Amino acid sequence: MNPKKLQSWVYFVLFYTVLVILWGAYVRATGSGAGCGSHWPLCNGQVLPTEPTAKTQIEFFHRMTSGLSLVLVLGVGFLSFKTFPKASFTRKAAAIACISILLEALIGAGLVLFELVYKDQSIKRTLSVSLHFSNTLVLVGSLVLIATSAGRGGKGWILSPSRIRTQSLLFCVFFFCVGMAGAITALGDTLFPAESLLQGIHQDLSAASHFLVKLRIIHPILAVSFAAFLSTWVFSISRTDQGKLRSYGNLLLGGLATNIALGVLNLIQLAPVTLQIVHLLFGMSLWILFVLFIDQLRAHAPTSHTP
């Protein structure tokens, strides 16, 4: 396949994958994870559920779309290996994407089979949810890197200054921490909804509250800290660039401010389902922009970009 055509196809698969992720959040937010019972891959012991409830329909649709996502990502991996030679950056990113989508399926199956869904409040579910989200970030990030490297003919990153490499890695780890904390917070909001902002704050500070409630405060603290540090770094890195790096940097800065505002609104409005989905959408968009920024920096990084 022509590398440019592959790049376009990967961006389509990326777009579809994000939609599947958003629907998965809707499944969690509506408590529909047990819509097919503890059966997998069957739904309530059936290939096609008969007389399904609303929650069954929501969960079954998620399984169908997730299954198609699995096929599409593996297809991207096949085309990447067919198009580019061994040891190419694109092949490496494709291998990671294929492993990640298989892990997504296994984690999803495990959540159902071990009944870590609906009203389950266990540490196992908390760890599984955070692991699930971190793997999702790997999947989305690897798809972005397949697309960008395909546009460069399979080429990867140059040997950029060690300071840039270290800073990129640290911010990547920081992003994962913020995302996993956000997934745990969303789970806490679903299982322990507050009737008012004051009650929610009281729950967060009460020693008698469930550990999921106590953990909710971590995400906003991490998110604000991350936004402040990343904004400073991105601005210092991209301010002298007049090309894609600066464009990605400006979009990233705007996205950070927007998502912080959405997070505050989500808190004030007591995390309604629609706002949770919008917040997640901007969060995934931020991750994509972050990966694009890092990729542009690492693929074309002259020493002068070091702050």
N, C-alpha and C positions, 0 to 999 in steps of 0.2 A: 504493500500500500504506500502511496505517496505520503511522505512525512507531514505535509500540510493538511492533507485529508484526515490523517490519523489525529492530528492536533484538534481539528474541528470536531471529530467524533468523540474524542476524550472530553472536550468541554461540554458536549451534550450529555455524556454519561455523568460527568460531575454535577451538572444541573439537576439531572434526574435523581442522583444519589442524595443531594441536599433535600429534595422534596420528600424522599423516603425517610430521611432523618427527622424532618419536621413532623411527618405523620407518626413516626415512632414516639415523638414527644407527646403528640395528641393522644396516643394510646395510653401512655403513662398518666397524663393529666386527667383523663376521663375514667381512669380505673378499669380500662378494658383489656388489660394484659391477660386476665383469666377468661377472656371471652370464648376461648376454645378449650377451656378446662386445662388439665395437666397433660394433654395429648400433644405430641409433636412427632412427625410433621402433620399428622391428621388433626382435624378440628373436631373436638368432642367425639373422637372415634370414627369420623366420617371424612371422606375425601372432599365432598362438598356438603356443608352443613345444611340441613333441612330445617325450615322454620327457625332461622337464627334470630336471636335478640339483637338489639342495637349494638351492644358491646361485642357480640360475636362477629357481626358484620365489620366493625371497626378493626378488630384483631385479625380477622381473616383477610381483609383487604391489605393490611400491613404485611402479612405473610406473603401474599401474592406479589406485592410490589417489591418486597425484600428479595424474594426469589428471582425476580427479573433483574434486580440490581446485581445479584450474584452472577447471573449469566452474562450481563453486560460488562462487568469488571473483568471477569475471566476472559471474555472476548477481547477486551482491550489488552490484556496481558498477552494473549496469543498473537494479536496483530503487532504488538510492540516487538515481540521476539522474532517475528517473521520479517519485520521491516528493518531492524537495526542489528548490527553485528554484536558478537560477544563482548562483554565488558563495557558496553556502552552505558551511559548514565540512564538513558531511557529504559533499557532492560532492567537495570537495578531498581528503578522506581516502580516498574511494572511488577517485578517480583514481590516487592513490599506490598503493593496494592492487592495482589492476588492472595497473599497470606492474610492480609487484614480483612478482606471480605469473607474469607473462610472462617476466621476467628469471630467475625460479626455473627455469622450464622450459628456457630457453636455456642457463643455466649447467649444469643437469643434463645436457642433451644434449651440451654441450661436453666435460664430464668423460668421458662415454662415448666420443664420437667421436674425441677426442684421446688416449684410453686413459690418462686421469689417474685411474685407479682401481686397486683391488687392491693390488699391491705397489709401485706407482710412488712414488718418493721425491723427485721433482723439486721445484724451486722453483715451477714452474708449478702443480703440484697444491696446494702449500702456499698460494699466493696465491689460487687458485680456491676452496679450502675456506674461507679466511677471508672472501673476498668473498661466497661462498654464505651463510655464517652471518650476515654483516651484512645482507644483503638479506632473509634470513629474519626478522631482528628488525624491519626496516622493514615487512614484510608483516604480521606479528603485531601490531605497534604500530598500524598504520593500521586494522586490523580493530577493535581496541579503541576507537579514536577514532571510527570509524563508529558503533559501538554507543552510545557515551556521548553523542555529539552528536545522534544520532537520538532518544535519550531526552529531549533538551532541545529537540526540535523543529527540529533542524538548526543550532542556534546553536553558535558556537565559543567562543573565549577572549576575556576582557575584557583591557583594557590594564592589566596588572599592573605593579607596580614593576619598574624596570629590573634591580634586584639579583636579584629572583626569576627574571626571564627569563634572566639570565646564568647564575645558578647551575643552573637547570634544564637549560640547554643543555650546560653543562660536565659535569654528572653523566650526561647522556645520552651524550655522547661517551666518557666514562670507561666506561660500561656496554658500549658497542660494543667498546672496546679489550679489556676483560676477556673478553667473549664470543668475539672473534676469536682471542685468545690461547688460550682454552679449546679452541676447535675445532682449533687447531694442536697443542696438547698431546694431545688425544684421538687425532689422526692419528699423532703420534709414539709414543703408547702402543700403538697398533695395529700399527704397522710395526716397532717395536723394543721388544717386551715384555721386561720384566725378570723374572728368576727369583726375586729377593728384593729387599727394600727397600734393603738395603745395596748390592746390585749396581746398582739403579736410580740411587741417589745417585752411585755411582762413574761410571756412564755420563754422568750430567748434568754432572759436573765434569771429565770427561776431555777433553783437547784433541783427541784422536783420534776422538771421537764424531761422528756425523752431525749436521748443523745442526739437524735436527728434534729430536734428543735434547737438544741444548744449549738449545733454546728452551723446553723443558718447564718450566723453573724460573720463567719469566716469569709464567705464569698464576697460580700460587698467590700470588706476591708482589703482583700487581695485584689479585687477588681480595680478599686480606686488607686491603690499603690502601683499596680501594673500599668494602668493608663498614664499615670504621672511619669513613671520612669521610661516607659516605651516612647511616649510623646517627646520627651527630651532627647532621647537617643535618635529617634527617627528624624527629628528636625535637624539635629547636628550633623547627621549623616547625609541627608538629602538636600540641604539648603543650597549647596554649590552646584548641584546637578541640574541640568536643563532638559533631561530626557525622561525615560520611563521611571527611573528611580525616584525622581522628584514627584512625578504624577502619582505613583503608588504611595509615596510618603504622604502626600496631601490627602489622598483618599483614606489612608489609614488613620491619619490624625482626625479627620472628620468623622470617620466611623467610630473611633474610640469615644469621642465626645457624645455622639448620638447614642451609643449603646449604654454609656453611663447614665444618660438622661432616661433611657428606657428602663434601666434597672431601678432608678429612683421611682419612676412612675409605677413600675411593677410592684414595688414595695408599698407605695401609698395606696394603690388600688387593690392590695391584698392578693396579688398574683392571679388574676383571671386567666382562663385558659388561652384566650386569643392573644393577650399581651405576652404570655409566656412563649407562645409560638413565634411572635414577632421578635421578641428579645433573643430567642435562639437563632432565628434567621439572621439577625444582625451579627450575632456572635460567630456563626459559621462564615458569614461574609468577611468579618474581621480576620478570621483565621486564613481564609483564602488570600486576602490582601496581604497579610503578614507573610505568608509563604511566597507570594509573588515578589514582595519587597526583598526578602532574604535571597531568593533565587536571582533576582536582578543584581543585587549587591555582590553575591558570591560568584556569579558568572561573568561579571564585568568589573570587578572591584579593583580600581587602581589604589595605590597607597594613599593618595590625596583624600580619599573618603574617610580615612581614619580620623575620628574626632580628637 
